[in-house]
Amino acid sequence: MNVLISLLLVAGLFAVGMFGPGVTPAWVFAVALPYAAVTLFVVGLAIRVMGWAGVPVPFRIPTTCGQQKSLPWIRQQRLENPSRKIHVLGRMALEILFFRSLARNTRTELRKDRGLVYGTDLSLWAGAMAMHWALAVVLLRHLRLFTEPVPAFVTFTEKLDGFLEIGLPVINVSSVVFLCALLYLLYRRLAHAHVRYISLPEDYFALFLLLGIAGSGIWMRHLSHTDIAGVKELAISLVHFSPTVPVGIEPLFYGHLFLVCVLLVYFPLGKLAHAPGVFLSPTRNMANNNRAVRYVNPWDYPVKVHTYEEYEDEFREKMIAAGLPVDEE
């Protein structure tokens, strides 16, 4: 039921974007909705990040799984158990760029001959890596629609992405990898009972939304041959805040654009906001130096303390009489 609801919702949204310009003025879907979606994306993401940044962290809670810094002759695992900011930066870089913690994903299987068996499972890590990196390349390639002249690094990325030189227009590797990775992640949620059990409608909605964007984009590039010049004219006019809607852009493009607008609006509201959230995760962005540096909670109000020196000054004679050791006679 969750799959069906999400699929029908995305299909309905695509139909609204595809046939909407024929019912309402085209500028509503070509100008007004993109501007509104980008505004909601920026404002919503800023509000969510500020909310995370304002959450109190009363003490250091980094997740560690390696040797902490201790005696000089004991080797420290600097990335697993960072004690300095430079170690934290290395750990964060590996986490953000290569999903290091996800690479430790394990699979549990109950076998009749060997009992409960644990093993490394890199399938989820590989699918996530392929999807995110391919998406990054696709977004980078799309910069050619918003810039004139096109930057050299965008042209280089596009040529590198189509190095196979198959088809006309050339089939980009990132497009195929992105689509296949999304299909695998959807298959994983449907095929594995334990993953399907914990999957919510929003999980399927995000996957179908990305699949709709990827599928419509590939269709426009290789099958329907959309007017790229008109699309670039619209994109550049939006960037320069002097919007003009070219004539002759096919309805499929508006369906693609509407799904992108829905994705921008949904991004700050759902689980996709984990992208900026990883930077604010105290289990990752803090050094584990509790034994070396005293961490003072900045939200603690001042409390009058009674030090041991004051305690000894108050009860020194009684302590000596009772035979208790004192620091000062």
Short mmCIF file of the C-alpha atoms (twelve columns), coordinates in Angstrom:
data_MODEL
# 
_entry.id   MODEL 
# 
loop_
_atom_site.group_PDB 
_atom_site.id 
_atom_site.type_symbol 
_atom_site.label_atom_id 
_atom_site.label_alt_id 
_atom_site.label_comp_id 
_atom_site.label_asym_id 
_atom_site.label_seq_id 
_atom_site.Cartn_x 
_atom_site.Cartn_y 
_atom_site.Cartn_z 
_atom_site.pdbx_PDB_model_num 
ATOM 1   C CA . MET A 1   0.000  0.000   0.000   1 
ATOM 2   C CA . ASN A 2   2.846  2.399   0.816   1 
ATOM 3   C CA . VAL A 3   4.435  1.685   -2.563  1 
ATOM 4   C CA . LEU A 4   1.190  2.171   -4.462  1 
ATOM 5   C CA . ILE A 5   0.318  5.425   -2.705  1 
ATOM 6   C CA . SER A 6   3.769  6.893   -3.337  1 
ATOM 7   C CA . LEU A 7   3.794  5.781   -6.981  1 
ATOM 8   C CA . LEU A 8   0.343  7.227   -7.673  1 
ATOM 9   C CA . LEU A 9   1.276  10.472  -5.920  1 
ATOM 10  C CA . VAL A 10  4.409  10.976  -8.027  1 
ATOM 11  C CA . ALA A 11  2.542  10.005  -11.204 1 
ATOM 12  C CA . GLY A 12  -0.184 12.517  -10.351 1 
ATOM 13  C CA . LEU A 13  2.365  15.261  -9.725  1 
ATOM 14  C CA . PHE A 14  4.060  14.518  -13.037 1 
ATOM 15  C CA . ALA A 15  0.704  14.688  -14.812 1 
ATOM 16  C CA . VAL A 16  -0.044 18.048  -13.177 1 
ATOM 17  C CA . GLY A 17  3.264  19.452  -14.364 1 
ATOM 18  C CA . MET A 18  2.922  17.975  -17.847 1 
ATOM 19  C CA . PHE A 19  -0.646 19.076  -18.587 1 
ATOM 20  C CA . GLY A 20  -0.843 22.111  -16.296 1 
ATOM 21  C CA . PRO A 21  0.682  24.592  -18.783 1 
ATOM 22  C CA . GLY A 22  -2.109 23.713  -21.223 1 
ATOM 23  C CA . VAL A 23  -4.743 24.741  -18.680 1 
ATOM 24  C CA . THR A 24  -3.047 27.674  -16.964 1 
ATOM 25  C CA . PRO A 25  -0.575 30.222  -18.364 1 
ATOM 26  C CA . ALA A 26  2.816  28.625  -19.007 1 
ATOM 27  C CA . TRP A 27  4.645  31.191  -16.837 1 
ATOM 28  C CA . VAL A 28  3.007  29.691  -13.740 1 
ATOM 29  C CA . PHE A 29  4.938  26.429  -14.195 1 
ATOM 30  C CA . ALA A 30  7.982  27.931  -15.923 1 
ATOM 31  C CA . VAL A 31  8.570  30.978  -13.683 1 
ATOM 32  C CA . ALA A 32  6.368  31.261  -10.599 1 
ATOM 33  C CA . LEU A 33  6.730  27.682  -9.325  1 
ATOM 34  C CA . PRO A 34  10.539 27.475  -9.777  1 
ATOM 35  C CA . TYR A 35  11.049 30.754  -7.926  1 
ATOM 36  C CA . ALA A 36  8.698  29.647  -5.136  1 
ATOM 37  C CA . ALA A 37  10.362 26.220  -4.890  1 
ATOM 38  C CA . VAL A 38  13.891 27.664  -4.636  1 
ATOM 39  C CA . THR A 39  12.721 30.166  -1.998  1 
ATOM 40  C CA . LEU A 40  11.054 27.455  0.091   1 
ATOM 41  C CA . PHE A 41  14.125 25.245  -0.321  1 
ATOM 42  C CA . VAL A 42  16.547 27.899  0.956   1 
ATOM 43  C CA . VAL A 43  14.294 29.133  3.778   1 
ATOM 44  C CA . GLY A 44  13.237 25.651  4.860   1 
ATOM 45  C CA . LEU A 45  16.790 24.312  4.862   1 
ATOM 46  C CA . ALA A 46  18.036 27.352  6.805   1 
ATOM 47  C CA . ILE A 47  15.303 26.906  9.433   1 
ATOM 48  C CA . ARG A 48  16.070 23.219  9.838   1 
ATOM 49  C CA . VAL A 49  19.832 23.751  10.074  1 
ATOM 50  C CA . MET A 50  19.356 26.547  12.621  1 
ATOM 51  C CA . GLY A 51  17.106 24.227  14.615  1 
ATOM 52  C CA . TRP A 52  19.778 21.545  14.672  1 
ATOM 53  C CA . ALA A 53  22.472 24.077  15.551  1 
ATOM 54  C CA . GLY A 54  20.441 25.251  18.547  1 
ATOM 55  C CA . VAL A 55  20.086 21.788  20.102  1 
ATOM 56  C CA . PRO A 56  22.136 21.660  23.338  1 
ATOM 57  C CA . VAL A 57  25.024 19.205  23.459  1 
ATOM 58  C CA . PRO A 58  25.785 18.982  27.195  1 
ATOM 59  C CA . PHE A 59  28.819 16.732  26.773  1 
ATOM 60  C CA . ARG A 60  30.919 15.144  24.061  1 
ATOM 61  C CA . ILE A 61  29.248 12.101  22.511  1 
ATOM 62  C CA . PRO A 62  31.407 11.041  19.515  1 
ATOM 63  C CA . THR A 63  30.828 7.519   18.273  1 
ATOM 64  C CA . THR A 64  34.114 5.636   18.472  1 
ATOM 65  C CA . CYS A 65  35.283 2.128   17.636  1 
ATOM 66  C CA . GLY A 66  39.050 2.313   17.959  1 
ATOM 67  C CA . GLN A 67  41.861 2.875   20.431  1 
ATOM 68  C CA . GLN A 68  41.641 6.184   22.246  1 
ATOM 69  C CA . LYS A 69  44.703 8.377   22.751  1 
ATOM 70  C CA . SER A 70  46.383 7.250   25.961  1 
ATOM 71  C CA . LEU A 71  49.982 6.214   26.627  1 
ATOM 72  C CA . PRO A 72  52.673 7.176   24.083  1 
ATOM 73  C CA . TRP A 73  53.567 3.569   23.303  1 
ATOM 74  C CA . ILE A 74  49.944 2.609   22.512  1 
ATOM 75  C CA . ARG A 75  49.002 3.366   18.916  1 
ATOM 76  C CA . GLN A 76  45.937 5.576   18.574  1 
ATOM 77  C CA . GLN A 77  43.303 5.076   15.887  1 
ATOM 78  C CA . ARG A 78  43.134 8.717   14.831  1 
ATOM 79  C CA . LEU A 79  40.196 8.392   12.445  1 
ATOM 80  C CA . GLU A 80  38.222 5.913   14.534  1 
ATOM 81  C CA . ASN A 81  38.804 7.768   17.800  1 
ATOM 82  C CA . PRO A 82  39.879 11.344  16.982  1 
ATOM 83  C CA . SER A 83  41.445 13.470  19.704  1 
ATOM 84  C CA . ARG A 84  42.261 16.572  17.625  1 
ATOM 85  C CA . LYS A 85  40.340 18.752  15.187  1 
ATOM 86  C CA . ILE A 86  42.522 17.658  12.269  1 
ATOM 87  C CA . HIS A 87  41.563 14.043  12.988  1 
ATOM 88  C CA . VAL A 88  37.893 15.052  13.093  1 
ATOM 89  C CA . LEU A 89  38.244 16.752  9.699   1 
ATOM 90  C CA . GLY A 90  39.710 13.555  8.229   1 
ATOM 91  C CA . ARG A 91  36.936 11.470  9.715   1 
ATOM 92  C CA . MET A 92  34.253 13.855  8.425   1 
ATOM 93  C CA . ALA A 93  35.802 13.902  4.949   1 
ATOM 94  C CA . LEU A 94  35.717 10.106  4.732   1 
ATOM 95  C CA . GLU A 95  32.147 10.073  6.040   1 
ATOM 96  C CA . ILE A 96  30.837 12.718  3.642   1 
ATOM 97  C CA . LEU A 97  32.719 11.694  0.507   1 
ATOM 98  C CA . PHE A 98  32.871 7.906   0.910   1 
ATOM 99  C CA . PHE A 99  30.141 6.989   3.469   1 
ATOM 100 C CA . ARG A 100 32.708 5.260   5.669   1 
ATOM 101 C CA . SER A 101 30.293 4.186   8.402   1 
ATOM 102 C CA . LEU A 102 27.889 2.708   5.839   1 
ATOM 103 C CA . ALA A 103 30.713 0.535   4.519   1 
ATOM 104 C CA . ARG A 104 30.590 -1.314  7.859   1 
ATOM 105 C CA . ASN A 105 27.101 -2.566  7.161   1 
ATOM 106 C CA . THR A 106 26.744 -6.213  8.154   1 
ATOM 107 C CA . ARG A 107 24.280 -8.932  7.237   1 
ATOM 108 C CA . THR A 108 22.925 -11.538 9.611   1 
ATOM 109 C CA . GLU A 109 21.764 -14.905 8.325   1 
ATOM 110 C CA . LEU A 110 20.448 -17.935 10.190  1 
ATOM 111 C CA . ARG A 111 21.759 -21.203 8.707   1 
ATOM 112 C CA . LYS A 112 20.879 -24.706 9.749   1 
ATOM 113 C CA . ASP A 113 24.421 -26.008 9.528   1 
ATOM 114 C CA . ARG A 114 26.338 -23.044 11.012  1 
ATOM 115 C CA . GLY A 115 23.805 -21.213 13.152  1 
ATOM 116 C CA . LEU A 116 23.745 -17.423 13.186  1 
ATOM 117 C CA . VAL A 117 26.270 -16.067 10.671  1 
ATOM 118 C CA . TYR A 118 27.450 -12.466 10.420  1 
ATOM 119 C CA . GLY A 119 29.102 -11.103 7.288   1 
ATOM 120 C CA . THR A 120 30.036 -7.843  5.606   1 
ATOM 121 C CA . ASP A 121 27.405 -6.499  3.217   1 
ATOM 122 C CA . LEU A 122 28.642 -3.749  0.877   1 
ATOM 123 C CA . SER A 123 25.608 -3.743  -1.425  1 
ATOM 124 C CA . LEU A 124 23.870 -0.830  0.311   1 
ATOM 125 C CA . TRP A 125 27.129 1.119   0.481   1 
ATOM 126 C CA . ALA A 126 27.783 0.558   -3.229  1 
ATOM 127 C CA . GLY A 127 24.249 1.576   -4.192  1 
ATOM 128 C CA . ALA A 128 24.352 4.715   -2.058  1 
ATOM 129 C CA . MET A 129 27.799 5.692   -3.342  1 
ATOM 130 C CA . ALA A 130 26.748 5.190   -6.965  1 
ATOM 131 C CA . MET A 131 23.538 7.159   -6.538  1 
ATOM 132 C CA . HIS A 132 25.042 10.144  -4.701  1 
ATOM 133 C CA . TRP A 133 28.153 10.508  -6.847  1 
ATOM 134 C CA . ALA A 134 26.186 10.099  -10.081 1 
ATOM 135 C CA . LEU A 135 23.712 12.723  -8.860  1 
ATOM 136 C CA . ALA A 136 26.602 15.086  -8.136  1 
ATOM 137 C CA . VAL A 137 27.905 14.672  -11.692 1 
ATOM 138 C CA . VAL A 138 24.407 15.157  -13.160 1 
ATOM 139 C CA . LEU A 139 23.936 18.387  -11.203 1 
ATOM 140 C CA . LEU A 140 27.359 19.578  -12.311 1 
ATOM 141 C CA . ARG A 141 26.505 18.882  -15.953 1 
ATOM 142 C CA . HIS A 142 23.262 20.856  -15.630 1 
ATOM 143 C CA . LEU A 143 25.254 24.006  -14.895 1 
ATOM 144 C CA . ARG A 144 25.665 24.389  -18.656 1 
ATOM 145 C CA . LEU A 145 21.991 25.351  -18.826 1 
ATOM 146 C CA . PHE A 146 22.442 28.236  -16.385 1 
ATOM 147 C CA . THR A 147 25.748 29.705  -17.591 1 
ATOM 148 C CA . GLU A 148 26.943 31.435  -20.738 1 
ATOM 149 C CA . PRO A 149 29.731 30.903  -21.587 1 
ATOM 150 C CA . VAL A 150 29.860 27.441  -20.079 1 
ATOM 151 C CA . PRO A 151 32.736 27.066  -17.553 1 
ATOM 152 C CA . ALA A 152 35.631 24.875  -18.621 1 
ATOM 153 C CA . PHE A 153 35.221 22.442  -15.714 1 
ATOM 154 C CA . VAL A 154 31.596 21.807  -16.720 1 
ATOM 155 C CA . THR A 155 32.622 21.068  -20.316 1 
ATOM 156 C CA . PHE A 156 35.407 18.793  -19.104 1 
ATOM 157 C CA . THR A 157 33.014 16.926  -16.774 1 
ATOM 158 C CA . GLU A 158 30.521 16.452  -19.596 1 
ATOM 159 C CA . LYS A 159 33.170 15.089  -21.961 1 
ATOM 160 C CA . LEU A 160 34.517 12.787  -19.272 1 
ATOM 161 C CA . ASP A 161 31.017 11.596  -18.455 1 
ATOM 162 C CA . GLY A 162 30.375 10.675  -22.084 1 
ATOM 163 C CA . PHE A 163 33.748 9.109   -22.789 1 
ATOM 164 C CA . LEU A 164 32.103 5.935   -24.116 1 
ATOM 165 C CA . GLU A 165 30.710 7.980   -27.040 1 
ATOM 166 C CA . ILE A 166 27.727 5.691   -27.496 1 
ATOM 167 C CA . GLY A 167 24.660 7.053   -29.249 1 
ATOM 168 C CA . LEU A 168 23.717 10.554  -30.389 1 
ATOM 169 C CA . PRO A 169 23.285 12.482  -28.140 1 
ATOM 170 C CA . VAL A 170 26.030 10.678  -26.255 1 
ATOM 171 C CA . ILE A 171 24.840 8.461   -23.401 1 
ATOM 172 C CA . ASN A 172 26.341 9.780   -20.185 1 
ATOM 173 C CA . VAL A 173 27.646 7.252   -17.694 1 
ATOM 174 C CA . SER A 174 26.275 9.230   -14.727 1 
ATOM 175 C CA . SER A 175 22.715 9.062   -16.088 1 
ATOM 176 C CA . VAL A 176 22.828 5.271   -16.437 1 
ATOM 177 C CA . VAL A 177 24.513 4.778   -13.054 1 
ATOM 178 C CA . PHE A 178 22.065 7.110   -11.310 1 
ATOM 179 C CA . LEU A 179 19.031 5.345   -12.768 1 
ATOM 180 C CA . CYS A 180 20.391 1.861   -12.012 1 
ATOM 181 C CA . ALA A 181 21.329 2.831   -8.457  1 
ATOM 182 C CA . LEU A 182 17.826 4.168   -7.800  1 
ATOM 183 C CA . LEU A 183 16.272 0.991   -9.192  1 
ATOM 184 C CA . TYR A 184 18.514 -1.119  -6.978  1 
ATOM 185 C CA . LEU A 185 17.632 0.896   -3.850  1 
ATOM 186 C CA . LEU A 186 13.945 0.483   -4.708  1 
ATOM 187 C CA . TYR A 187 14.435 -3.243  -5.298  1 
ATOM 188 C CA . ARG A 188 16.204 -3.555  -1.957  1 
ATOM 189 C CA . ARG A 189 13.251 -2.020  -0.136  1 
ATOM 190 C CA . LEU A 190 10.802 -4.305  -1.915  1 
ATOM 191 C CA . ALA A 191 12.776 -7.557  -1.898  1 
ATOM 192 C CA . HIS A 192 14.009 -7.667  1.705   1 
ATOM 193 C CA . ALA A 193 11.203 -8.240  4.188   1 
ATOM 194 C CA . HIS A 194 12.956 -6.576  7.120   1 
ATOM 195 C CA . VAL A 195 13.693 -3.442  5.066   1 
ATOM 196 C CA . ARG A 196 10.160 -3.395  3.669   1 
ATOM 197 C CA . TYR A 197 8.782  -3.630  7.211   1 
ATOM 198 C CA . ILE A 198 10.498 -0.429  8.361   1 
ATOM 199 C CA . SER A 199 9.942  1.498   5.103   1 
ATOM 200 C CA . LEU A 200 7.552  4.429   5.280   1 
ATOM 201 C CA . PRO A 201 5.586  6.082   2.448   1 
ATOM 202 C CA . GLU A 202 8.051  8.972   2.399   1 
ATOM 203 C CA . ASP A 203 10.899 6.524   1.692   1 
ATOM 204 C CA . TYR A 204 9.169  5.282   -1.448  1 
ATOM 205 C CA . PHE A 205 8.028  8.797   -2.347  1 
ATOM 206 C CA . ALA A 206 11.608 10.100  -2.428  1 
ATOM 207 C CA . LEU A 207 12.753 7.166   -4.579  1 
ATOM 208 C CA . PHE A 208 9.864  7.466   -7.043  1 
ATOM 209 C CA . LEU A 209 10.353 11.230  -7.198  1 
ATOM 210 C CA . LEU A 210 14.031 10.824  -8.104  1 
ATOM 211 C CA . LEU A 211 13.159 8.051   -10.552 1 
ATOM 212 C CA . GLY A 212 10.581 10.292  -12.206 1 
ATOM 213 C CA . ILE A 213 13.104 13.109  -12.570 1 
ATOM 214 C CA . ALA A 214 15.806 10.777  -13.899 1 
ATOM 215 C CA . GLY A 215 13.481 8.911   -16.257 1 
ATOM 216 C CA . SER A 216 11.925 12.055  -17.732 1 
ATOM 217 C CA . GLY A 217 15.347 13.664  -18.138 1 
ATOM 218 C CA . ILE A 218 16.767 10.647  -19.995 1 
ATOM 219 C CA . TRP A 219 13.635 10.461  -22.139 1 
ATOM 220 C CA . MET A 220 13.944 14.115  -23.130 1 
ATOM 221 C CA . ARG A 221 17.623 13.779  -23.987 1 
ATOM 222 C CA . HIS A 222 17.559 10.558  -26.004 1 
ATOM 223 C CA . LEU A 223 14.007 9.972   -27.241 1 
ATOM 224 C CA . SER A 224 11.937 13.147  -27.559 1 
ATOM 225 C CA . HIS A 225 14.856 15.520  -28.300 1 
ATOM 226 C CA . THR A 226 13.658 18.553  -26.345 1 
ATOM 227 C CA . ASP A 227 14.480 22.053  -27.559 1 
ATOM 228 C CA . ILE A 228 17.649 22.539  -25.488 1 
ATOM 229 C CA . ALA A 229 18.118 26.086  -26.801 1 
ATOM 230 C CA . GLY A 230 14.696 27.077  -25.498 1 
ATOM 231 C CA . VAL A 231 15.319 25.375  -22.156 1 
ATOM 232 C CA . LYS A 232 18.647 27.196  -21.759 1 
ATOM 233 C CA . GLU A 233 17.010 30.504  -22.674 1 
ATOM 234 C CA . LEU A 234 14.435 29.936  -19.933 1 
ATOM 235 C CA . ALA A 235 17.084 28.869  -17.389 1 
ATOM 236 C CA . ILE A 236 19.350 31.862  -18.023 1 
ATOM 237 C CA . SER A 237 16.394 34.260  -17.875 1 
ATOM 238 C CA . LEU A 238 15.429 32.824  -14.491 1 
ATOM 239 C CA . VAL A 239 18.976 33.221  -13.179 1 
ATOM 240 C CA . HIS A 240 19.108 36.864  -14.331 1 
ATOM 241 C CA . PHE A 241 15.633 37.567  -12.858 1 
ATOM 242 C CA . SER A 242 14.274 38.596  -16.250 1 
ATOM 243 C CA . PRO A 243 12.114 35.550  -16.999 1 
ATOM 244 C CA . THR A 244 10.947 34.832  -20.513 1 
ATOM 245 C CA . VAL A 245 9.023  31.720  -21.513 1 
ATOM 246 C CA . PRO A 246 10.103 30.471  -24.960 1 
ATOM 247 C CA . VAL A 247 7.489  29.049  -27.270 1 
ATOM 248 C CA . GLY A 248 7.653  25.443  -28.350 1 
ATOM 249 C CA . ILE A 249 8.967  23.698  -25.224 1 
ATOM 250 C CA . GLU A 250 7.281  20.310  -24.996 1 
ATOM 251 C CA . PRO A 251 4.990  19.376  -22.068 1 
ATOM 252 C CA . LEU A 252 7.397  16.631  -20.939 1 
ATOM 253 C CA . PHE A 253 9.879  19.304  -19.883 1 
ATOM 254 C CA . TYR A 254 7.277  20.975  -17.675 1 
ATOM 255 C CA . GLY A 255 6.534  17.639  -16.023 1 
ATOM 256 C CA . HIS A 256 10.258 17.178  -15.389 1 
ATOM 257 C CA . LEU A 257 10.583 20.732  -14.063 1 
ATOM 258 C CA . PHE A 258 7.565  20.358  -11.795 1 
ATOM 259 C CA . LEU A 259 9.002  17.201  -10.215 1 
ATOM 260 C CA . VAL A 260 12.257 19.094  -9.597  1 
ATOM 261 C CA . CYS A 261 10.265 21.867  -7.887  1 
ATOM 262 C CA . VAL A 262 8.476  19.291  -5.727  1 
ATOM 263 C CA . LEU A 263 11.853 17.795  -4.798  1 
ATOM 264 C CA . LEU A 264 13.188 21.218  -3.756  1 
ATOM 265 C CA . VAL A 265 10.160 21.854  -1.558  1 
ATOM 266 C CA . TYR A 266 10.231 18.356  -0.054  1 
ATOM 267 C CA . PHE A 267 13.985 18.314  0.569   1 
ATOM 268 C CA . PRO A 268 14.039 20.338  3.835   1 
ATOM 269 C CA . LEU A 269 10.966 18.517  5.169   1 
ATOM 270 C CA . GLY A 270 11.974 14.859  4.842   1 
ATOM 271 C CA . LYS A 271 14.879 12.509  5.313   1 
ATOM 272 C CA . LEU A 272 16.753 13.954  2.347   1 
ATOM 273 C CA . ALA A 273 17.878 16.766  4.644   1 
ATOM 274 C CA . HIS A 274 20.481 14.377  6.066   1 
ATOM 275 C CA . ALA A 275 22.879 15.964  3.567   1 
ATOM 276 C CA . PRO A 276 23.508 19.108  5.674   1 
ATOM 277 C CA . GLY A 277 22.624 17.270  8.872   1 
ATOM 278 C CA . VAL A 278 25.777 15.146  8.838   1 
ATOM 279 C CA . PHE A 279 27.868 18.286  9.362   1 
ATOM 280 C CA . LEU A 280 26.008 18.990  12.624  1 
ATOM 281 C CA . SER A 281 26.066 15.453  14.003  1 
ATOM 282 C CA . PRO A 282 27.794 15.516  17.431  1 
ATOM 283 C CA . THR A 283 28.610 11.820  17.095  1 
ATOM 284 C CA . ARG A 284 30.846 12.691  14.135  1 
ATOM 285 C CA . ASN A 285 32.024 16.319  14.452  1 
ATOM 286 C CA . MET A 286 33.451 16.200  17.982  1 
ATOM 287 C CA . ALA A 287 36.838 15.037  19.206  1 
ATOM 288 C CA . ASN A 288 36.982 12.364  21.893  1 
ATOM 289 C CA . ASN A 289 39.355 14.153  24.266  1 
ATOM 290 C CA . ASN A 290 37.355 13.984  27.477  1 
ATOM 291 C CA . ARG A 291 40.319 12.637  29.444  1 
ATOM 292 C CA . ALA A 292 42.708 15.343  28.217  1 
ATOM 293 C CA . VAL A 293 40.517 18.449  28.104  1 
ATOM 294 C CA . ARG A 294 37.786 19.326  30.529  1 
ATOM 295 C CA . TYR A 295 34.586 19.993  28.622  1 
ATOM 296 C CA . VAL A 296 32.481 22.702  30.267  1 
ATOM 297 C CA . ASN A 297 28.824 22.667  29.351  1 
ATOM 298 C CA . PRO A 298 28.084 26.170  27.966  1 
ATOM 299 C CA . TRP A 299 24.426 25.903  29.005  1 
ATOM 300 C CA . ASP A 300 25.196 25.284  32.683  1 
ATOM 301 C CA . TYR A 301 24.277 28.155  34.989  1 
ATOM 302 C CA . PRO A 302 26.912 29.175  37.577  1 
ATOM 303 C CA . VAL A 303 26.824 27.007  40.691  1 
ATOM 304 C CA . LYS A 304 28.574 27.804  43.974  1 
ATOM 305 C CA . VAL A 305 30.953 24.944  44.697  1 
ATOM 306 C CA . HIS A 306 32.645 23.864  47.914  1 
ATOM 307 C CA . THR A 307 36.204 22.850  46.994  1 
ATOM 308 C CA . TYR A 308 38.234 20.268  48.831  1 
ATOM 309 C CA . GLU A 309 40.621 22.946  50.084  1 
ATOM 310 C CA . GLU A 310 37.705 24.799  51.666  1 
ATOM 311 C CA . TYR A 311 36.397 21.518  53.075  1 
ATOM 312 C CA . GLU A 312 39.803 20.736  54.621  1 
ATOM 313 C CA . ASP A 313 40.124 24.228  56.076  1 
ATOM 314 C CA . GLU A 314 36.747 23.765  57.723  1 
ATOM 315 C CA . PHE A 315 37.310 20.273  59.154  1 
ATOM 316 C CA . ARG A 316 41.131 20.031  59.424  1 
ATOM 317 C CA . GLU A 317 41.311 19.691  63.204  1 
ATOM 318 C CA . LYS A 318 38.563 17.072  63.266  1 
ATOM 319 C CA . MET A 319 40.199 15.143  60.431  1 
ATOM 320 C CA . ILE A 320 43.573 15.134  62.212  1 
ATOM 321 C CA . ALA A 321 41.905 14.051  65.417  1 
ATOM 322 C CA . ALA A 322 40.213 11.191  63.569  1 
ATOM 323 C CA . GLY A 323 43.508 10.141  61.991  1 
ATOM 324 C CA . LEU A 324 42.499 11.117  58.459  1 
ATOM 325 C CA . PRO A 325 45.232 12.363  56.115  1 
ATOM 326 C CA . VAL A 326 45.238 16.033  55.211  1 
ATOM 327 C CA . ASP A 327 47.131 17.974  52.554  1 
ATOM 328 C CA . GLU A 328 48.213 20.727  54.970  1 
ATOM 329 C CA . GLU A 329 48.950 20.253  58.651  1 
# 
